[in-house]
Amino acid sequence: MVVQPKDSDMQPDIAAGAVIERVEVSTFTVEVPNFARNYSSNVVAGSMVYTPGALYKRPVLMVRIHTADGHVGEYANLATTGSFDQAVVAGRIALGNKWHERELIWRSARRASRPGNAYGLSFVDIALWDLAGKAYGASLTKMLGGHRDRVRAYVSCHNGDRLDNLPNKEAVSDFFLSLKEKGFSGFKMHSWHEGDKWEEAENVAHMRKTLGERSELMLDPACVFDSIHDAIFVGRACQDAGFRWFEDPLRPLGVGIAQHKALREALDIAILQTEHVTAPEAKADFFLNGGTDLLRHDVHYDLGITGALKTIHFAESVGTTVEMHGPSPVHRHLIAAMQQTAMYEVANVSPAMSDPSPAIYTCGYSDDVSSIGSDSTMYVPQGPGIGVEYDTDLIRRNTVASQTITLND
């Protein structure tokens, strides 16, 4: 009888060859038709919005890490301003360390990125986890101890607009009904930018009426309300309609514990915060001081997979839930391994955009709404590491900036 080794037995030789000797950082763009960032309106405030005829070149960051023994870890996803330089700093910290020393690299790079938390560091950390999975011959889900190969998904729409994409409550519900027919059973609205409490409350009631009692419904105003009284008014509408949670209603950024504690105490519905509260320590403080019922986490905002695991383990120990923010193959892996989470978020989509993720893969991975299963689930990549392959030709053609750093620099 042939005995197959357990995953834990598949140990690579972690020796001198495991030293990180080269880090490549690059930014490239992907084209997004009929969308643009609107900086001319203080209401929209630079958000990416539906703009018929426009062609937005959206930036993507990629990090590739090479070791002396030939292992390569990589990750690419949508980028923010400054993330390229942040990734270069984190990459310099990683050089000379062994690839399995993720915790040491994470702690040192965090200190180097003071006074802020570096978005670019997240990509370096994720690439190191991808490298580890490939070295061990195990998927990220297996590395994390997970057992699921599919995760339940919900869909969230773009903010409502006034240009016939999602202009009113009827258009919102019609769009969600079309996605319900595809297999989705959970739906989250991102509010109109104006923050009209009457319009928002009417939309909440209309969503429940049209989508039915068995649909999971959520509202994320995306920080549109100046007044906590307006937020409470809309929150009560969500409460009355049996919504699953009420998320980030208050301007400007959803980071104040005191105001969200007051909101939470005024409502009988789960409050979901901390999308913009960066790092595990700050999220724990927010929860422990009464600012939220549930925790939001994003591996790009919140210091990679290493940062995510700290928040997830904290949440599990106190009996609350971490909801992963937005689409990424990494988020699918984390949800597949987590004790408590609701659903994977396919955000942001609308009649004008069916796939919220950059089309950078050659392996079939997709977050297009058409990839939902009839049971409202999406598959988790099964290959080593993150388990995706990138379109290197597309990346090369559209590269805007790149930098390779080595031990000899």
C-alpha positions as CSV (number, residue, x, y, z in Angstrom):
1,M,0.0,0.0,0.0
2,V,1.3,3.5,-0.9
3,V,0.9,5.9,1.9
4,Q,0.2,9.5,0.8
5,P,2.0,12.1,2.9
6,K,-0.1,14.6,4.9
7,D,0.2,18.2,3.9
8,S,2.1,18.9,7.1
9,D,4.7,16.3,6.0
10,M,5.5,18.2,2.8
11,Q,8.3,20.3,4.1
12,P,10.7,22.0,1.7
13,D,14.3,22.3,2.5
14,I,14.5,25.7,4.2
15,A,18.2,26.5,3.9
16,A,20.4,29.1,2.4
17,G,18.7,28.8,-1.0
18,A,15.4,30.1,0.6
19,V,16.9,33.6,0.9
20,I,14.9,36.3,-0.9
21,E,17.2,37.7,-3.4
22,R,15.0,39.7,-5.8
23,V,11.7,41.7,-5.6
24,E,10.0,43.1,-8.7
25,V,7.4,45.8,-8.3
26,S,5.3,47.1,-11.2
27,T,2.2,49.0,-11.9
28,F,0.1,48.6,-15.1
29,T,-3.3,49.7,-16.2
30,V,-6.5,47.9,-17.3
31,E,-9.2,49.6,-19.3
32,V,-12.7,50.2,-17.7
33,P,-15.2,51.4,-20.4
34,N,-17.9,53.9,-19.4
35,F,-16.5,54.7,-16.0
36,A,-14.2,57.5,-14.7
37,R,-13.3,59.3,-11.5
38,N,-15.3,62.4,-11.0
39,Y,-13.3,65.2,-9.3
40,S,-15.6,68.0,-10.4
41,S,-18.4,67.2,-7.8
42,N,-18.1,67.6,-4.1
43,V,-21.0,65.1,-3.8
44,V,-19.2,62.3,-5.7
45,A,-15.8,63.4,-4.4
46,G,-13.5,61.6,-6.8
47,S,-15.4,58.3,-6.8
48,M,-15.2,56.1,-9.8
49,V,-18.7,56.5,-11.3
50,Y,-20.6,55.6,-14.4
51,T,-19.7,58.0,-17.2
52,P,-21.0,57.0,-20.7
53,G,-18.3,57.1,-23.3
54,A,-15.4,57.4,-20.9
55,L,-12.5,55.0,-20.8
56,Y,-10.8,54.8,-17.4
57,K,-7.3,53.3,-17.2
58,R,-7.4,51.8,-13.8
59,P,-4.0,51.1,-12.0
60,V,-3.0,47.6,-10.9
61,L,-0.1,46.8,-8.7
62,M,2.0,43.6,-9.0
63,V,4.7,42.2,-6.8
64,R,6.9,39.2,-7.6
65,I,9.4,37.8,-5.1
66,H,12.2,35.5,-6.1
67,T,14.4,33.3,-3.9
68,A,17.9,31.9,-4.5
69,D,16.5,28.4,-5.0
70,G,14.1,29.4,-7.7
71,H,10.8,29.8,-5.9
72,V,8.6,32.7,-7.1
73,G,5.6,34.2,-5.3
74,E,3.4,36.9,-6.9
75,Y,0.2,38.9,-6.5
76,A,-1.6,41.5,-8.5
77,N,-4.7,43.5,-7.9
78,L,-6.1,47.1,-8.1
79,A,-3.8,49.7,-6.7
80,T,-4.0,53.0,-4.8
81,T,-2.0,56.1,-5.0
82,G,1.4,55.6,-3.4
83,S,1.2,51.8,-3.3
84,F,4.1,51.3,-5.7
85,D,6.6,53.2,-3.4
86,Q,5.2,51.4,-0.4
87,A,5.8,48.0,-2.0
88,V,9.4,48.9,-2.9
89,V,10.1,49.8,0.8
90,A,8.5,46.5,2.0
91,G,10.4,44.7,-0.7
92,R,13.7,46.1,0.5
93,I,12.9,44.9,4.0
94,A,12.1,41.4,2.6
95,L,15.5,41.1,0.8
96,G,18.0,38.9,2.6
97,N,15.4,37.2,4.8
98,K,14.2,33.6,4.1
99,W,10.8,33.3,2.5
100,H,9.2,31.5,5.4
101,E,10.0,34.4,7.8
102,R,6.8,36.2,6.9
103,E,6.0,37.4,10.5
104,L,9.5,38.9,10.9
105,I,9.2,40.7,7.5
106,W,5.7,41.9,8.2
107,R,6.7,43.4,11.6
108,S,9.8,45.0,10.2
109,A,8.0,46.4,7.1
110,R,5.2,47.8,9.3
111,R,7.8,49.7,11.3
112,A,9.5,51.0,8.2
113,S,6.2,52.3,6.8
114,R,5.5,54.5,9.8
115,P,3.4,56.7,10.3
116,G,0.9,55.0,8.1
117,N,0.0,51.4,7.2
118,A,1.3,50.6,3.8
119,Y,-1.0,49.2,1.1
120,G,2.1,48.1,-0.8
121,L,3.3,46.0,2.2
122,S,0.1,44.0,1.8
123,F,1.0,42.9,-1.7
124,V,4.5,41.8,-0.5
125,D,3.0,39.8,2.3
126,I,0.5,38.1,0.0
127,A,3.2,37.3,-2.5
128,L,5.2,35.7,0.3
129,W,2.2,33.5,1.1
130,D,1.8,32.6,-2.5
131,L,5.5,31.6,-2.6
132,A,5.1,29.5,0.5
133,G,2.1,27.6,-0.9
134,K,4.0,26.9,-4.1
135,A,7.1,25.7,-2.1
136,Y,4.9,23.4,-0.1
137,G,2.8,22.3,-3.0
138,A,-0.4,23.3,-1.2
139,S,-3.2,25.8,-1.9
140,L,-3.6,28.8,0.4
141,T,-6.7,27.2,1.7
142,K,-4.8,24.1,2.8
143,M,-2.0,26.3,4.2
144,L,-4.6,28.0,6.4
145,G,-6.2,24.7,7.5
146,G,-9.4,25.2,5.5
147,H,-11.7,22.6,4.1
148,R,-14.1,24.3,1.7
149,D,-13.7,24.3,-2.0
150,R,-16.6,26.7,-2.7
151,V,-17.8,29.8,-0.8
152,R,-21.2,31.4,-0.7
153,A,-21.3,34.8,-2.4
154,Y,-23.3,37.9,-2.4
155,V,-23.3,40.8,-4.9
156,S,-23.0,44.5,-4.2
157,C,-23.8,47.2,-6.7
158,H,-22.1,50.4,-7.6
159,N,-23.3,53.5,-5.8
160,G,-26.6,54.7,-7.3
161,D,-26.2,57.3,-10.1
162,R,-28.4,59.7,-12.1
163,L,-27.2,58.6,-15.5
164,D,-29.5,55.6,-16.2
165,N,-27.2,52.9,-14.7
166,L,-28.9,52.7,-11.3
167,P,-30.9,55.9,-11.1
168,N,-33.8,54.8,-8.8
169,K,-35.1,52.1,-6.6
170,E,-36.9,50.3,-9.5
171,A,-33.6,50.1,-11.4
172,V,-31.8,48.8,-8.4
173,S,-34.3,46.0,-7.7
174,D,-34.6,45.1,-11.4
175,F,-30.8,44.7,-11.5
176,F,-30.7,42.6,-8.3
177,L,-33.6,40.4,-9.6
178,S,-31.6,39.7,-12.8
179,L,-28.8,38.5,-10.5
180,K,-31.1,36.4,-8.4
181,E,-32.0,34.5,-11.6
182,K,-28.3,33.8,-12.1
183,G,-28.0,32.2,-8.6
184,F,-27.2,35.0,-6.1
185,S,-29.2,35.0,-2.9
186,G,-27.5,38.0,-1.1
187,F,-27.6,41.6,-2.3
188,K,-26.0,44.8,-1.0
189,M,-26.9,48.3,-2.0
190,H,-24.3,51.1,-2.2
191,S,-26.3,54.3,-1.7
192,W,-26.8,57.3,-4.0
193,H,-24.1,59.9,-3.3
194,E,-26.6,62.6,-2.2
195,G,-27.5,60.9,1.1
196,D,-31.2,61.6,0.9
197,K,-32.6,59.7,3.9
198,W,-36.1,59.4,2.4
199,E,-34.9,58.0,-0.9
200,E,-32.7,55.5,1.0
201,A,-35.4,54.4,3.3
202,E,-37.8,53.9,0.4
203,N,-35.2,51.9,-1.5
204,V,-34.7,49.6,1.6
205,A,-38.4,48.8,1.8
206,H,-38.6,48.3,-2.0
207,M,-35.6,45.9,-2.0
208,R,-37.3,43.7,0.6
209,K,-40.6,43.8,-1.2
210,T,-39.2,42.8,-4.6
211,L,-36.4,40.5,-3.6
212,G,-38.4,38.5,-1.1
213,E,-38.1,37.3,2.5
214,R,-35.5,34.6,1.8
215,S,-32.9,37.0,0.3
216,E,-30.0,38.3,2.4
217,L,-30.1,42.1,2.2
218,M,-27.5,44.6,3.3
219,L,-27.1,48.4,3.0
220,D,-23.7,50.2,2.7
221,P,-24.3,53.9,2.3
222,A,-20.5,54.3,1.8
223,C,-20.2,57.2,4.2
224,V,-22.9,59.5,2.6
225,F,-24.7,60.8,5.7
226,D,-23.4,64.0,7.4
227,S,-26.0,63.6,10.2
228,I,-26.2,60.7,12.6
229,H,-29.9,61.3,12.8
230,D,-30.3,60.6,9.1
231,A,-28.1,57.5,9.5
232,I,-30.3,56.3,12.4
233,F,-33.5,57.0,10.3
234,V,-32.2,54.8,7.5
235,G,-30.8,52.2,9.9
236,R,-34.3,51.8,11.3
237,A,-35.7,51.2,7.9
238,C,-33.1,48.4,7.4
239,Q,-34.0,47.1,10.9
240,D,-37.7,47.0,10.0
241,A,-37.0,45.3,6.6
242,G,-34.9,42.6,8.3
243,F,-31.6,43.5,6.7
244,R,-28.5,41.5,7.7
245,W,-26.4,44.5,8.5
246,F,-26.0,48.3,8.2
247,E,-22.5,49.4,7.1
248,D,-20.5,52.6,7.0
249,P,-23.2,55.2,6.8
250,L,-21.4,58.2,8.3
251,R,-19.1,60.8,6.6
252,P,-16.3,61.3,6.2
253,L,-14.7,57.9,6.6
254,G,-16.3,55.7,9.2
255,V,-13.4,55.7,11.7
256,G,-14.9,57.3,14.8
257,I,-15.6,54.9,17.7
258,A,-17.9,57.3,19.7
259,Q,-20.2,58.2,16.8
260,H,-20.6,54.6,15.8
261,K,-21.2,53.4,19.3
262,A,-24.1,56.0,19.5
263,L,-25.4,54.7,16.2
264,R,-25.1,51.1,17.3
265,E,-26.9,51.8,20.6
266,A,-29.8,53.5,18.8
267,L,-30.5,50.5,16.5
268,D,-31.4,46.9,16.7
269,I,-29.5,45.7,13.6
270,A,-25.9,44.5,13.3
271,I,-23.5,47.4,12.5
272,L,-20.6,46.5,10.2
273,Q,-17.6,48.9,10.5
274,T,-13.8,49.0,10.1
275,E,-13.3,49.0,6.3
276,H,-11.4,52.2,6.8
277,V,-10.0,51.4,10.2
278,T,-6.6,49.9,9.3
279,A,-4.7,47.1,11.0
280,P,-5.7,44.4,13.5
281,E,-5.0,46.4,16.7
282,A,-7.2,49.3,15.6
283,K,-10.0,47.0,14.6
284,A,-9.9,45.2,17.9
285,D,-10.0,48.5,19.7
286,F,-13.0,49.6,17.6
287,F,-14.9,46.4,18.5
288,L,-14.0,46.3,22.2
289,N,-15.0,49.9,22.7
290,G,-18.5,49.3,21.3
291,G,-18.1,50.9,17.8
292,T,-19.3,47.9,15.8
293,D,-20.9,44.5,16.0
294,L,-19.1,43.0,13.0
295,L,-15.6,43.6,11.6
296,R,-14.7,44.4,8.0
297,H,-11.3,43.4,6.6
298,D,-9.6,43.7,3.3
299,V,-6.2,42.1,2.6
300,H,-5.1,45.0,0.5
301,Y,-6.0,47.7,3.0
302,D,-5.1,45.7,6.1
303,L,-1.6,44.4,5.8
304,G,-2.0,41.3,3.8
305,I,-2.8,37.7,4.8
306,T,-0.7,38.0,8.0
307,G,-2.8,41.0,9.1
308,A,-6.0,39.3,8.1
309,L,-5.3,36.2,10.2
310,K,-4.7,38.3,13.3
311,T,-8.1,40.0,12.9
312,I,-9.9,36.8,12.1
313,H,-8.5,35.0,15.1
314,F,-9.4,37.9,17.4
315,A,-12.9,38.0,16.0
316,E,-13.4,34.2,16.4
317,S,-12.2,34.4,20.0
318,V,-14.8,37.0,21.0
319,G,-17.6,35.5,19.0
320,T,-18.0,38.0,16.2
321,T,-17.7,37.8,12.4
322,V,-15.1,39.2,9.9
323,E,-16.6,40.1,6.6
324,M,-14.0,40.3,3.8
325,H,-14.3,43.4,1.7
326,G,-14.5,43.0,-2.1
327,P,-13.4,40.4,-4.5
328,S,-10.0,38.6,-4.6
329,P,-8.9,35.0,-4.9
330,V,-7.2,35.6,-1.6
331,H,-10.5,36.5,0.0
332,R,-12.0,33.3,-1.3
333,H,-9.2,31.3,0.4
334,L,-9.6,33.1,3.7
335,I,-13.4,32.6,3.7
336,A,-12.8,28.9,2.9
337,A,-10.7,28.6,6.0
338,M,-12.7,30.8,8.4
339,Q,-14.9,29.7,11.2
340,Q,-17.3,32.6,10.9
341,T,-18.1,34.7,7.9
342,A,-21.3,35.4,6.0
343,M,-20.5,35.5,2.3
344,Y,-17.9,36.5,-0.3
345,E,-18.5,40.0,-1.7
346,V,-18.7,40.4,-5.5
347,A,-18.3,44.2,-5.5
348,N,-18.9,46.5,-7.3
349,V,-21.2,45.7,-10.3
350,S,-24.1,47.3,-12.1
351,P,-25.8,47.0,-15.5
352,A,-22.8,48.8,-17.0
353,M,-20.2,46.4,-15.4
354,S,-20.6,42.7,-14.8
355,D,-17.0,41.9,-13.6
356,P,-15.5,44.1,-10.8
357,S,-12.0,42.5,-10.9
358,P,-9.3,43.4,-13.4
359,A,-9.2,40.9,-16.4
360,I,-5.6,39.9,-15.7
361,Y,-5.9,36.1,-15.5
362,T,-5.2,33.3,-17.9
363,C,-6.4,30.4,-15.7
364,G,-10.2,31.0,-15.9
365,Y,-10.5,32.8,-12.6
366,S,-13.2,35.4,-12.7
367,D,-15.5,37.5,-10.5
368,D,-18.0,38.1,-13.3
369,V,-21.5,37.7,-12.0
370,S,-22.0,34.9,-14.6
371,S,-19.6,32.8,-12.6
372,I,-22.0,32.3,-9.7
373,G,-23.2,28.8,-9.1
374,S,-26.9,27.8,-8.9
375,D,-26.3,27.3,-5.2
376,S,-25.1,30.9,-4.8
377,T,-21.4,29.8,-4.4
378,M,-18.1,30.5,-6.2
379,Y,-15.2,28.1,-6.4
380,V,-11.9,28.5,-4.5
381,P,-8.7,28.1,-6.6
382,Q,-7.1,24.7,-5.9
383,G,-3.6,25.2,-7.3
384,P,-0.5,25.8,-5.1
385,G,-0.4,29.1,-3.4
386,I,-3.1,31.5,-4.5
387,G,-3.7,29.2,-7.4
388,V,-4.1,31.8,-10.2
389,E,-2.0,32.6,-13.3
390,Y,-1.5,36.1,-14.7
391,D,-1.6,37.4,-18.3
392,T,2.1,38.4,-18.5
393,D,1.7,39.7,-22.1
394,L,-1.1,42.1,-21.0
395,I,0.9,43.2,-18.0
396,R,4.0,43.9,-20.1
397,R,2.1,45.8,-22.7
398,N,0.4,48.1,-20.2
399,T,3.2,48.6,-17.6
400,V,3.5,52.2,-16.5
401,A,6.4,51.8,-14.0
402,S,8.6,49.0,-12.7
403,Q,11.5,48.5,-10.4
404,T,13.6,45.5,-9.5
405,I,15.5,45.5,-6.3
406,T,18.2,43.0,-5.4
407,L,20.6,42.2,-2.6
408,N,23.3,43.9,-4.6
409,D,21.5,47.3,-4.7
